[in-house]
């Protein structure tokens, strides 16, 4: 066998989320209220995202989490990336993200108010300041935002078809 078990890294934990940009390039972020037993997340910002549940595919997780955490009915436009990271205990986690749009029926009001304190679009300069201050929950959030901005910068020739039938970018 060319690539045996020594080349395999098992990953039991997967997460998925969405990157939604407004016309100005601001990113939609949620700020964690914090939940009992998980206070380390309190006050930190990230994209709407969460754990891929057993039997769920990452795309469905991304859409579900957008609704639960941000009150956004998300239409996935394009897969951005997957990044392998780890939890503080060293357990690996594979995080996936899609460029998405907010569909009609979006409220920007979380359906899980016990977990999410705030939902809003954050301008790039503010995002950078939050990141530098250690208030962005995961480095992956920055990577996904940069991926989305690069995708957008590719210009009109790289536009993607939205669920509403309109071209985005």
BAFI-816946 format. One record per atom (N, C-alpha, C): residue in three letters; x, y, z. Coordinates in steps of 0.2 Angstrom, whole numbers, padded with zeros to 4 digits, always signed. Example, Ala and Ser with C-alpha at 12.3 -4.5 7.8 and 13.67 -1.06 7.14 Angstrom:
BEGIN
ALA+0066-0028+0039 ALA+0062-0022+0039 ALA+0066-0016+0039 SER+0064-0011+0035 SER+0068-0005+0036 SER+0064+0000+0039 
//
This chain:
BEGIN
UNK+0004-0006+0000 UNK+0000+0000+0000 UNK+0004+0006+0000 UNK+0003+0011-0005 UNK+0007+0017-0005 UNK+0006+0021+0001 UNK+0000+0022+0003 UNK-0001+0027+0008 UNK-0005+0023+0014 UNK-0002+0020+0018 UNK-0005+0016+0024 UNK-0007+0020+0030 UNK-0009+0017+0035 UNK-0012+0021+0041 UNK-0007+0026+0044 UNK+0000+0026+0043 UNK+0004+0031+0045 UNK+0003+0037+0042 UNK+0000+0037+0036 UNK-0002+0044+0032 UNK-0009+0046+0034 UNK-0012+0043+0038 UNK-0019+0045+0040 UNK-0020+0049+0046 UNK-0023+0054+0047 UNK-0025+0058+0053 UNK-0032+0057+0054 UNK-0035+0053+0059 UNK-0042+0053+0060 UNK-0044+0059+0063 UNK-0050+0062+0060 UNK-0053+0068+0063 UNK-0060+0066+0064 UNK-0062+0066+0071 UNK-0069+0064+0073 UNK-0073+0071+0073 UNK-0070+0076+0074 UNK-0074+0083+0075 UNK-0074+0087+0069 UNK-0080+0088+0066 UNK-0080+0093+0060 UNK-0085+0098+0062 UNK-0084+0104+0059 UNK-0088+0110+0060 UNK-0089+0113+0053 UNK-0094+0117+0052 UNK-0096+0120+0046 UNK-0099+0127+0047 UNK-0098+0132+0042 UNK-0101+0138+0043 UNK-0101+0142+0037 UNK-0104+0148+0037 UNK-0104+0152+0031 UNK-0101+0159+0032 UNK-0098+0162+0026 UNK-0096+0168+0026 UNK-0101+0172+0022 UNK-0104+0177+0025 UNK-0108+0182+0021 UNK-0105+0189+0021 UNK-0104+0192+0016 UNK-0102+0198+0015 UNK-0107+0203+0012 UNK-0107+0209+0015 UNK-0112+0214+0012 UNK-0108+0218+0006 UNK-0112+0222+0003 UNK-0109+0226-0003 UNK-0102+0229-0001 UNK-0101+0231+0005 UNK-0095+0235+0007 UNK-0090+0230+0008 UNK-0091+0224+0009 UNK-0086+0219+0010 UNK-0085+0217+0018 UNK-0090+0220+0022 UNK-0091+0219+0029 UNK-0093+0211+0030 UNK-0091+0208+0035 UNK-0092+0201+0036 UNK-0097+0201+0042 UNK-0102+0196+0041 UNK-0107+0195+0046 UNK-0104+0190+0051 UNK-0104+0193+0057 UNK-0101+0189+0063 UNK-0106+0189+0069 UNK-0105+0184+0073 UNK-0109+0183+0079 UNK-0104+0183+0085 UNK-0107+0186+0090 UNK-0103+0186+0096 UNK-0106+0182+0102 UNK-0102+0177+0104 UNK-0104+0172+0109 UNK-0106+0175+0116 UNK-0112+0173+0118 UNK-0114+0175+0125 UNK-0110+0170+0130 UNK-0109+0164+0128 UNK-0106+0159+0132 UNK-0111+0155+0135 UNK-0110+0149+0136 UNK-0114+0144+0138 UNK-0111+0140+0144 UNK-0115+0138+0149 UNK-0112+0135+0155 UNK-0107+0129+0153 UNK-0101+0129+0156 UNK-0096+0124+0155 UNK-0092+0126+0149 UNK-0094+0132+0145 UNK-0090+0134+0139 UNK-0089+0141+0139 UNK-0087+0144+0145 UNK-0086+0151+0146 UNK-0080+0154+0142 UNK-0076+0150+0140 UNK-0070+0152+0136 UNK-0072+0156+0129 UNK-0078+0154+0127 UNK-0081+0157+0121 UNK-0084+0164+0122 UNK-0086+0166+0128 UNK-0090+0172+0130 UNK-0086+0178+0127 UNK-0090+0182+0123 UNK-0088+0188+0121 UNK-0084+0188+0114 UNK-0082+0182+0112 UNK-0078+0181+0106 UNK-0083+0181+0100 UNK-0080+0184+0094 UNK-0083+0184+0088 UNK-0081+0178+0083 UNK-0086+0176+0079 UNK-0084+0171+0073 UNK-0090+0171+0068 UNK-0088+0168+0063 UNK-0094+0167+0058 UNK-0099+0162+0060 UNK-0105+0163+0058 UNK-0110+0158+0060 UNK-0108+0151+0058 UNK-0107+0147+0063 UNK-0104+0140+0062 UNK-0105+0136+0068 UNK-0104+0129+0067 UNK-0105+0125+0073 UNK-0103+0117+0071 UNK-0104+0113+0075 UNK-0103+0106+0075 UNK-0107+0102+0070 UNK-0104+0098+0065 UNK-0108+0094+0061 UNK-0110+0088+0065 UNK-0117+0087+0065 UNK-0120+0082+0070 UNK-0119+0075+0066 UNK-0120+0070+0070 UNK-0120+0063+0067 UNK-0125+0063+0061 UNK-0123+0060+0056 UNK-0128+0059+0050 UNK-0129+0066+0046 UNK-0126+0071+0048 UNK-0127+0078+0044 UNK-0121+0079+0040 UNK-0123+0082+0034 UNK-0117+0084+0030 UNK-0115+0091+0031 UNK-0109+0093+0030 UNK-0107+0100+0032 UNK-0111+0105+0029 UNK-0113+0104+0023 UNK-0117+0110+0019 UNK-0124+0111+0024 UNK-0127+0106+0026 UNK-0133+0106+0030 UNK-0131+0110+0036 UNK-0126+0108+0039 UNK-0123+0111+0046 UNK-0122+0118+0045 UNK-0119+0120+0039 UNK-0118+0127+0038 UNK-0124+0131+0038 UNK-0129+0129+0034 UNK-0136+0132+0033 UNK-0139+0132+0040 UNK-0139+0127+0044 UNK-0143+0126+0050 UNK-0140+0131+0055 UNK-0133+0131+0055 UNK-0130+0136+0060 UNK-0131+0143+0058 UNK-0131+0145+0052 UNK-0133+0152+0050 UNK-0139+0154+0053 UNK-0144+0149+0052 UNK-0151+0151+0055 UNK-0151+0151+0063 UNK-0148+0146+0066 UNK-0148+0146+0073 UNK-0144+0152+0076 UNK-0138+0153+0074 UNK-0134+0158+0077 UNK-0135+0165+0075 UNK-0137+0166+0068 UNK-0138+0173+0066 UNK-0145+0175+0063 UNK-0149+0170+0063 UNK-0156+0172+0060 UNK-0156+0173+0053 UNK-0151+0169+0049 UNK-0150+0170+0042 UNK-0152+0164+0039 UNK-0157+0165+0034 UNK-0158+0159+0029 UNK-0153+0160+0024 UNK-0148+0155+0024 UNK-0142+0155+0020 UNK-0143+0151+0013 UNK-0141+0154+0008 UNK-0140+0151+0002 UNK-0133+0150+0000 UNK-0130+0144+0000 UNK-0123+0143-0001 UNK-0122+0144-0009 UNK-0116+0148-0010 UNK-0114+0150-0016 UNK-0108+0146-0019 UNK-0103+0146-0014 UNK-0097+0142-0017 UNK-0093+0140-0011 UNK-0091+0134-0011 UNK-0086+0131-0006 UNK-0080+0136-0006 UNK-0078+0138+0000 UNK-0072+0142+0001 UNK-0066+0138+0003 UNK-0066+0134+0008 UNK-0060+0130+0011 UNK-0062+0126+0017 UNK-0058+0121+0018 UNK-0058+0117+0024 UNK-0051+0118+0028 UNK-0051+0119+0034 UNK-0045+0120+0038 UNK-0045+0115+0044 UNK-0039+0112+0045 UNK-0038+0107+0050 UNK-0035+0111+0056 UNK-0038+0111+0062 UNK-0036+0114+0068 UNK-0036+0110+0073 UNK-0036+0112+0079 UNK-0037+0108+0085 UNK-0040+0112+0091 UNK-0043+0108+0095 UNK-0046+0111+0101 UNK-0041+0112+0106 UNK-0042+0116+0112 UNK-0037+0117+0117 UNK-0034+0110+0120 UNK-0038+0105+0120 UNK-0035+0098+0122 UNK-0031+0095+0117 UNK-0030+0098+0111 UNK-0026+0094+0106 UNK-0030+0090+0101 UNK-0037+0089+0102 UNK-0041+0085+0098 UNK-0042+0089+0091 UNK-0040+0086+0085 UNK-0041+0089+0079 UNK-0048+0090+0077 UNK-0050+0096+0073 UNK-0056+0098+0071 UNK-0055+0100+0064 UNK-0059+0098+0059 UNK-0059+0100+0052 UNK-0065+0105+0051 UNK-0063+0111+0049 UNK-0068+0116+0049 UNK-0069+0118+0041 UNK-0076+0118+0039 UNK-0077+0120+0032 UNK-0081+0126+0032 UNK-0081+0130+0026 UNK-0085+0136+0026 UNK-0086+0137+0018 UNK-0092+0140+0018 UNK-0095+0142+0011 UNK-0096+0149+0011 UNK-0095+0152+0005 UNK-0097+0159+0004 UNK-0105+0158+0003 UNK-0109+0163+0006 UNK-0116+0162+0006 UNK-0119+0169+0005 UNK-0126+0169+0004 UNK-0130+0175+0004 UNK-0136+0174+0009 UNK-0138+0180+0011 UNK-0144+0180+0015 UNK-0150+0180+0011 UNK-0154+0175+0012 UNK-0160+0174+0008 UNK-0166+0178+0011 UNK-0171+0179+0007 UNK-0177+0182+0010 UNK-0180+0178+0016 UNK-0182+0181+0022 UNK-0184+0178+0028 UNK-0178+0178+0033 UNK-0172+0181+0031 UNK-0167+0182+0036 UNK-0169+0188+0041 UNK-0167+0187+0047 UNK-0169+0192+0052 UNK-0163+0195+0055 UNK-0157+0192+0055 UNK-0151+0194+0059 UNK-0153+0194+0067 UNK-0157+0190+0069 UNK-0159+0189+0076 UNK-0158+0182+0077 UNK-0153+0180+0082 UNK-0152+0173+0083 UNK-0158+0169+0085 UNK-0159+0163+0083 UNK-0164+0159+0086 UNK-0161+0155+0093 UNK-0155+0156+0094 UNK-0152+0153+0100 UNK-0149+0159+0105 UNK-0154+0164+0107 UNK-0151+0169+0111 UNK-0148+0168+0117 UNK-0148+0162+0120 UNK-0144+0160+0126 UNK-0137+0159+0124 UNK-0135+0158+0118 UNK-0129+0157+0115 UNK-0126+0163+0112 UNK-0130+0167+0108 UNK-0127+0172+0104 UNK-0129+0179+0107 UNK-0125+0183+0108 UNK-0126+0190+0111 UNK-0128+0195+0106 UNK-0124+0194+0100 UNK-0125+0200+0095 UNK-0123+0197+0088 UNK-0127+0199+0083 UNK-0126+0198+0076 UNK-0125+0204+0072 UNK-0120+0205+0068 UNK-0120+0211+0064 UNK-0114+0210+0059 UNK-0114+0215+0054 UNK-0109+0215+0049 UNK-0104+0220+0052 UNK-0097+0217+0051 UNK-0092+0220+0054 UNK-0087+0223+0049 UNK-0085+0229+0048 UNK-0081+0231+0043 UNK-0074+0228+0044 UNK-0070+0228+0038 UNK-0063+0225+0038 UNK-0059+0228+0044 UNK-0058+0235+0044 UNK-0054+0238+0049 UNK-0056+0236+0056 UNK-0062+0235+0058 UNK-0064+0233+0064 UNK-0063+0226+0065 UNK-0064+0222+0060 UNK-0062+0215+0061 UNK-0055+0214+0063 UNK-0050+0218+0059 UNK-0043+0217+0060 UNK-0042+0220+0068 UNK-0045+0225+0070 UNK-0044+0227+0077 UNK-0046+0222+0082 UNK-0052+0218+0081 UNK-0054+0213+0085 UNK-0050+0207+0085 UNK-0047+0206+0079 UNK-0042+0200+0078 UNK-0036+0202+0082 UNK-0033+0208+0082 UNK-0027+0210+0085 UNK-0028+0210+0093 UNK-0034+0211+0095 UNK-0036+0211+0102 UNK-0037+0204+0105 UNK-0037+0199+0101 UNK-0039+0192+0103 UNK-0046+0191+0104 UNK-0050+0195+0100 UNK-0058+0194+0101 UNK-0061+0190+0096 UNK-0057+0188+0091 UNK-0060+0184+0086 UNK-0058+0177+0088 UNK-0063+0172+0089 UNK-0063+0166+0092 UNK-0058+0161+0089 UNK-0057+0161+0082 UNK-0053+0156+0079 UNK-0049+0160+0074 UNK-0043+0158+0073 UNK-0039+0160+0067 UNK-0042+0158+0061 UNK-0046+0153+0060 UNK-0049+0151+0054 UNK-0054+0156+0052 UNK-0057+0160+0057 UNK-0062+0165+0055 UNK-0059+0170+0050 UNK-0053+0172+0052 UNK-0049+0176+0048 UNK-0047+0173+0041 UNK-0045+0167+0041 UNK-0043+0164+0035 UNK-0049+0163+0030 UNK-0055+0161+0033 UNK-0061+0161+0029 UNK-0063+0168+0026 UNK-0062+0173+0030 UNK-0064+0180+0028 UNK-0059+0182+0022 UNK-0053+0181+0023 UNK-0048+0182+0018 UNK-0050+0178+0011 UNK-0052+0172+0012 UNK-0054+0168+0006 UNK-0060+0171+0003 UNK-0065+0173+0007 UNK-0071+0176+0004 UNK-0069+0183+0000 UNK-0064+0187+0003 UNK-0062+0193+0000 UNK-0058+0192-0006 UNK-0054+0187-0006 UNK-0051+0185-0013 UNK-0055+0183-0018 UNK-0060+0179-0016 UNK-0065+0177-0021 UNK-0069+0183-0024 UNK-0071+0187-0020 UNK-0074+0193-0022 UNK-0070+0197-0027 UNK-0063+0198-0025 UNK-0059+0202-0029 UNK-0057+0200-0036 UNK-0059+0193-0037 UNK-0058+0190-0044 UNK-0062+0194-0049 UNK-0067+0198-0046 UNK-0071+0202-0051 UNK-0077+0199-0054 UNK-0080+0203-0059 UNK-0086+0200-0062 UNK-0086+0194-0066 UNK-0080+0192-0068 UNK-0079+0186-0072 UNK-0080+0180-0068 UNK-0079+0181-0061 UNK-0079+0175-0056 UNK-0085+0175-0052 UNK-0090+0179-0055 UNK-0096+0179-0051 UNK-0100+0172-0050 UNK-0104+0171-0045 UNK-0107+0165-0044 UNK-0114+0166-0045 UNK-0118+0161-0047 UNK-0125+0161-0047 UNK-0128+0160-0040 UNK-0132+0165-0038 UNK-0135+0165-0032 UNK-0142+0160-0032 UNK-0144+0158-0027 UNK-0151+0155-0026 UNK-0157+0159-0029 UNK-0156+0165-0028 UNK-0162+0170-0031 UNK-0161+0171-0038 UNK-0156+0168-0041 UNK-0156+0169-0049 UNK-0151+0175-0051 UNK-0149+0179-0046 UNK-0145+0185-0048 UNK-0138+0183-0047 UNK-0134+0186-0051 UNK-0126+0185-0051 UNK-0124+0189-0045 UNK-0119+0186-0041 UNK-0117+0190-0035 UNK-0110+0192-0037 UNK-0108+0198-0035 UNK-0102+0202-0036 UNK-0103+0205-0043 
//
